[in-house]
Amino acid sequence: MNLQELHRIANSASDSIFAVADFTRFTEHLFSDCTDTVALRNYRAAWFELEIVNATALADWEADGRPKEWLDKWNQVYKAETILVIDHLVEVADEMCHQGIDTANEGRSG
């Protein structure tokens, strides 16, 4: 995955609880091959913020009985914060890529 693809996926990641769950899972190990411990620590901290929002929303959705229609609550309660944490994660990833740090699957066929 390259930075352009990350931006493309991030643009729609806050659209629903399911989109952010997929994005969270997708980005978890994005820089797992990184040897820069400071950069990796920053990325993991940013990712963990995303995971907290994701887990909280999923727990709330499950507590509501896993309804098929949950978009109103998503938009009212979680979307704004999700956008902020996604933007932060992408910003950290941008910084890492500009420092020459590749994503874990950069250049690999998938």
VENSUL-V544651 format. One record per residue. N is the residue number from 1. RES is the residue in three letters. OMEGA is omega as a letter, one per 20 degrees, with the letter a starting at -180 (999 if undefined). D_FIRST is the distance of its C-alpha to the first C-alpha in whole Angstrom. Layout:
# VENSUL-V544651
N/RES/OMEGA/D_FIRST + N/RES/OMEGA/D_FIRST
This chain:
# VENSUL-V544651
1/MET/r/0 + 2/ASN/a/4 + 3/LEU/r/7 + 4/GLN/r/8 + 5/GLU/r/6 + 6/LEU/r/7 + 7/HIS/a/10 + 8/ARG/a/11 + 9/ILE/a/11 + 10/ALA/a/13 + 11/ASN/a/15 + 12/SER/a/16 + 13/ALA/a/16 + 14/SER/a/20 + 15/ASP/a/21 + 16/SER/r/23 + 17/ILE/a/23 + 18/PHE/r/21 + 19/ALA/a/18 + 20/VAL/r/18 + 21/ALA/r/18 + 22/ASP/a/15 + 23/PHE/r/13 + 24/THR/r/15 + 25/ARG/a/14 + 26/PHE/a/11 + 27/THR/a/10 + 28/GLU/a/13 + 29/HIS/a/12 + 30/LEU/a/8 + 31/PHE/a/10 + 32/SER/r/13 + 33/ASP/a/13 + 34/CYS/r/14 + 35/THR/r/18 + 36/ASP/a/19 + 37/THR/r/21 + 38/VAL/r/22 + 39/ALA/r/18 + 40/LEU/r/17 + 41/ARG/r/20 + 42/ASN/r/19 + 43/TYR/a/16 + 44/ARG/r/18 + 45/ALA/r/21 + 46/ALA/r/19 + 47/TRP/a/17 + 48/PHE/r/20 + 49/GLU/r/22 + 50/LEU/a/19 + 51/GLU/r/20 + 52/ILE/r/24 + 53/VAL/r/24 + 54/ASN/a/22 + 55/ALA/r/25 + 56/THR/r/27 + 57/ALA/r/27 + 58/LEU/r/26 + 59/ALA/r/30 + 60/ASP/r/31 + 61/TRP/r/30 + 62/GLU/r/32 + 63/ALA/r/35 + 64/ASP/r/35 + 65/GLY/r/35 + 66/ARG/a/32 + 67/PRO/r/33 + 68/LYS/r/31 + 69/GLU/a/32 + 70/TRP/a/31 + 71/LEU/r/29 + 72/ASP/r/32 + 73/LYS/r/32 + 74/TRP/a/28 + 75/ASN/a/29 + 76/GLN/a/32 + 77/VAL/a/31 + 78/TYR/a/27 + 79/LYS/a/25 + 80/ALA/r/26 + 81/GLU/r/25 + 82/THR/r/22 + 83/ILE/r/21 + 84/LEU/a/22 + 85/VAL/r/20 + 86/ILE/r/17 + 87/ASP/r/18 + 88/HIS/r/18 + 89/LEU/r/15 + 90/VAL/r/13 + 91/GLU/r/16 + 92/VAL/r/16 + 93/ALA/r/12 + 94/ASP/r/13 + 95/GLU/r/16 + 96/MET/a/14 + 97/CYS/r/11 + 98/HIS/r/15 + 99/GLN/r/16 + 100/GLY/r/14 + 101/ILE/a/12 + 102/ASP/r/9 + 103/THR/a/7 + 104/ALA/a/8 + 105/ASN/r/6 + 106/GLU/r/5 + 107/GLY/r/7 + 108/ARG/r/8 + 109/SER/a/9 + 110/GLY/999/9
